[in-house]
């Protein structure tokens, strides 16, 4: 038996998310169908992360087991991308791994990036690629709030009610916030995240940085561990799975 890890890039705009679902087309299902055309058998892939509807990825990973060896990497990549060419999904690379390797459980660090465009004019090029916010953002306040989230905490405030994680406690690396002209990039890294955690954090940071909340209220809501006090999650289309480290 052979075990292969594939690196994937996709635009999640018109998908129901990564995970296979009955109510629409998913990234997982699209890739499995392409693999079936190549290997002529049912292939089940294990994704490193289950991105939500509308979320994009520069570096998603998935592994699959198969009895047949992939002899020619370049032929495989050309073939699988041929079958995916009508969809905004690309298989960037493939590597053979140990049989015991699991793309989800062996990941050591996941990095997400949230993209915000802070300006008056509407978006054209970045439509469905970033969150458009017209109100002026106080970057210093945003960074101050983000600093409170660094370290090991109970992130229940930012956890979706449908989240299946065993514990709400996660260790967050320092959040990086970079502004270049009208574009703001928020990078968040952790071994794993709760469902909706990143989008909920960004939503709360926007409430703070646009004057809806004071820094003391932001801290109080974070420490409350109650989802009911959380700001509305940021839109999915501004979120990108940026990198996964193994």
ChimeraX attribute file (.defattr): number of C-alpha atoms within 10 A of each C-alpha:
attribute: neighborCount
match mode: 1-to-1
recipient: residues
	/A:1	9
	/A:2	14
	/A:3	20
	/A:4	21
	/A:5	22
	/A:6	20
	/A:7	17
	/A:8	20
	/A:9	18
	/A:10	21
	/A:11	20
	/A:12	26
	/A:13	16
	/A:14	15
	/A:15	22
	/A:16	20
	/A:17	21
	/A:18	26
	/A:19	18
	/A:20	16
	/A:21	13
	/A:22	7
	/A:23	7
	/A:24	11
	/A:25	16
	/A:26	20
	/A:27	26
	/A:28	20
	/A:29	18
	/A:30	17
	/A:31	23
	/A:32	19
	/A:33	18
	/A:34	18
	/A:35	23
	/A:36	14
	/A:37	14
	/A:38	13
	/A:39	12
	/A:40	10
	/A:41	12
	/A:42	11
	/A:43	17
	/A:44	18
	/A:45	20
	/A:46	18
	/A:47	23
	/A:48	21
	/A:49	20
	/A:50	18
	/A:51	23
	/A:52	19
	/A:53	18
	/A:54	21
	/A:55	26
	/A:56	29
	/A:57	21
	/A:58	19
	/A:59	22
	/A:60	26
	/A:61	26
	/A:62	21
	/A:63	22
	/A:64	22
	/A:65	20
	/A:66	16
	/A:67	8
	/A:68	10
	/A:69	12
	/A:70	17
	/A:71	8
	/A:72	8
	/A:73	12
	/A:74	11
	/A:75	10
	/A:76	17
	/A:77	16
	/A:78	13
	/A:79	16
	/A:80	20
	/A:81	18
	/A:82	12
	/A:83	16
	/A:84	18
	/A:85	11
	/A:86	8
	/A:87	15
	/A:88	14
	/A:89	19
	/A:90	19
	/A:91	20
	/A:92	16
	/A:93	14
	/A:94	19
	/A:95	12
	/A:96	16
	/A:97	16
	/A:98	11
	/A:99	13
	/A:100	8
	/A:101	17
	/A:102	20
	/A:103	22
	/A:104	18
	/A:105	14
	/A:106	13
	/A:107	17
	/A:108	12
	/A:109	15
	/A:110	21
	/A:111	19
	/A:112	23
	/A:113	23
	/A:114	26
	/A:115	22
	/A:116	23
	/A:117	24
	/A:118	20
	/A:119	16
	/A:120	12
	/A:121	10
	/A:122	13
	/A:123	14
	/A:124	8
	/A:125	8
	/A:126	15
	/A:127	13
	/A:128	20
	/A:129	25
	/A:130	23
	/A:131	22
	/A:132	21
	/A:133	16
	/A:134	13
	/A:135	13
	/A:136	12
	/A:137	19
	/A:138	14
	/A:139	18
	/A:140	11
	/A:141	18
	/A:142	21
	/A:143	17
	/A:144	14
	/A:145	24
	/A:146	20
	/A:147	14
	/A:148	14
	/A:149	19
	/A:150	16
	/A:151	12
	/A:152	12
	/A:153	16
	/A:154	17
	/A:155	24
	/A:156	21
	/A:157	21
	/A:158	30
	/A:159	25
	/A:160	15
	/A:161	11
	/A:162	9
	/A:163	13
	/A:164	11
	/A:165	12
	/A:166	7
	/A:167	11
	/A:168	19
	/A:169	14
	/A:170	18
	/A:171	17
	/A:172	18
	/A:173	18
	/A:174	16
	/A:175	19
	/A:176	14
	/A:177	17
	/A:178	14
	/A:179	13
	/A:180	8
	/A:181	9
	/A:182	10
	/A:183	15
	/A:184	19
	/A:185	17
	/A:186	20
	/A:187	21
	/A:188	24
	/A:189	22
	/A:190	19
	/A:191	17
	/A:192	19
	/A:193	23
	/A:194	20
	/A:195	20
	/A:196	19
	/A:197	19
	/A:198	23
	/A:199	22
	/A:200	22
	/A:201	25
	/A:202	25
	/A:203	18
	/A:204	25
	/A:205	26
	/A:206	26
	/A:207	20
	/A:208	24
	/A:209	22
	/A:210	18
	/A:211	14
	/A:212	13
	/A:213	17
	/A:214	15
	/A:215	18
	/A:216	11
	/A:217	12
	/A:218	21
	/A:219	14
	/A:220	12
	/A:221	20
	/A:222	24
	/A:223	14
	/A:224	16
	/A:225	18
	/A:226	14
	/A:227	17
	/A:228	12
	/A:229	15
	/A:230	21
	/A:231	22
	/A:232	16
	/A:233	18
	/A:234	21
	/A:235	19
	/A:236	23
	/A:237	22
	/A:238	23
	/A:239	29
	/A:240	26
	/A:241	23
	/A:242	19
	/A:243	16
	/A:244	23
	/A:245	12
	/A:246	10
